Structures are given as structure tokens and as C-alpha cells.
Amino acid sequence: MQYRRLGRAGVKVSVLSLGSWVSFGPQLRDATAREVMAEAYDAGVNYFDNAEVYARGESETIMGEAIAALGWPRHTYLVSTKFFWGIADSVNTRNTLNRKYLLQAIEGSLRRLQLDFVDVVFCHRPDPETPIEETVWAMHNIVESGRALYWGTSEWSANAILDAWSIADRHHLHKPVVEQPQYNLLERTKVEEEFADLYDSIGLGLTTWSPLASGVLTGKYLDGVPPGSRATLPGYQWLESLLTDTDANRKVRALQPIAAELGASMAQVAVAWCAANPRVSTVITGASRASQLRENLGALDVLPRLTPEVLRRLDEVF
């Protein structure tokens, strides 16, 4: 396993990490969740990503119970969670980053995760209705209180991130150190273009999600949506149009021979490609079973094979 700094923060995260979106709750719980997390940890994964909204809090509960059962020393792993959509049906807890919601939401997440603190807390989406100063102060207070060690953003624009960073800098508050954007062979603009000036100017780190584009890049949707796959889960049918996109799958077919030449699966090449970007602190992977996790972790062996020539060929396809 390789480890990289989270932007300019001193803490280091494994270049491949484990996320819980979709899997924890709908697909994994109890013994199966513990098995996957133990497998990841034993392979050197030290960063585990979650969010309040995942399975309406159940994902955090499952992860917290697994961590408690596995008995890992707290200094050996990092956990993150994210706030925005809310899970309580109230005018001040839905689609917001107001101070009241954030300071109460962190308490709920810590209870479900059975932790005294999370390592990173994210603003899961931007909130145009709450003054950004209010959000920055609330996130500072969460970190200052010890309930989180760092804070960041997810799917924010470069301008919004810079605004938040500048407010924190001006008032000597804890600054956002990391952004969590989607990044994969089919979704590249934010990471490679929009955020380009932020890596050196403010030291922005990245915990990127969906390296397989919700499974498109595995190739299993080339002939339609197979039974039992992600798009067939209750509440995730909206993924079908993405997974069966003609242009995306045309590119995936062109990925097949490249992966074969590298002696790797298409999933491993796609994950390794994300990790090949030195601006990426960690690539968040997902798994519905231990064998799938092991395949994803095999991307570490593929990473050295992504020569400049191979990367050029991938650029030509994607």
C-alpha cells in the first residue's frame, strides 16, 4: 500500500480507501461488512469514507459496529463522514449547511459510528441559501471542539472552495484541506481543469469517488443491466441511463484490449488510472463482497504498468 498526504495536511491516507455508499446497508451488514473492512485494513487501507445520508444513517451504524467488533487501535485508521441532505424531516435539517444542523449532525454521526471524533468531516454539497461565513465558522467550531480533525468539501466549485478558504484564512480559522469530487476516466474536468490552480495555491487534497463510474468501467454493463447489479437496487434505478450510455460503453469496449495487454481487469486499470494522478490523495473504492475488494486492491499492482505510453492510449480513448 502507498500512503499520501491529504493535501498540505500532515496526516497520510492510503492511496486506495474503502467507501460505504450503496454497499453498507443495501448489500453489506454485520458479518459481511466486518469481513470487507477487515480485508481492507489487513491490506493496508487506513481510510474509510461514510456519510450521514447513506442508507439514512444505517451505513454509519454498520461501519461503527464493525470497527468496534474488530477492535482496531484508533490511531491506525481514519474515518470521514459528510453532511448536507440530512436524515431528519425538518425545515432546518434538509439540504442545508446551516450552523444548527451541522453542530447537531456531527453528534448523531459520532453516536452511530461509536467514535469520539471523525478524522475528516465534509460539507457534502454547497448550500446557496446559507452564508458561506456561517458554514465556515460552524466547521471551524466542529474541528476546534475535537469532534473532527480536518474538514473539507464535496462537489463544490473551485470558486466556492477558494471563498471558504479565504474566509477561514482571514479570520484565522481551520481551513478546508480537501475536496471529494467524482473522478474517473469518464469524468475528469473538475479534477484536471477546474481545480488546477488550487493544488499549489491552497494545497488542496482530493479524496475522489466513483473510480469505476458506478460500474460502467468494469464492462459488466456492455450488454445491458444484469440482475442483482447496482442499478436494480431499490432507489438506484436512476443509474440505469448512465450505465447503459452508448458512448460511454463504446469507450469501455476500447478499454478491453488495453487491460488485456496489461494482464489486468478493466476495473483494476480504471482504479489505477485514478491513483496515477499525483494530485489524488486517495481513491475511494466500493465493494459488495470481499472478492470484489481484492480485485480493486489489485490496482496497486497495475499502477507501475501505467507507463506514459499506456496513459497516452487511455487518453486517446477517453
Buried (B, 14 or more C-beta within 10 A) or exposed (E): EEBBBBBEBEBBBBBBBBBBBBBBBBBBBEEBBBBBBBBBBEBBBBBBBBBBBBBBBBBBBBBBBBBEBEEBEEEEBBBBBBBBBBBBEEEEBEEBBBBEBBBBBBEBBBEBBBBEBBBBBBBBBBBEEBEBBBBBBBBBBBBEEEBBBBBBBBBBBBEBBBBBBBBBEEEEBBBBBBBBBBBBBBBBEBBEEBBEEBBEEBBBBBBBBBBBBBBBBBBBBBEEBEEEBBBEBEEBEEBBEBBBBEEBBEBBEBBBEBBEEBEBBBBBBBBBBBBBBEBBBBBBBBBBBBEBBBBBBBBBEBBEBBEEEBEEBBEEEB
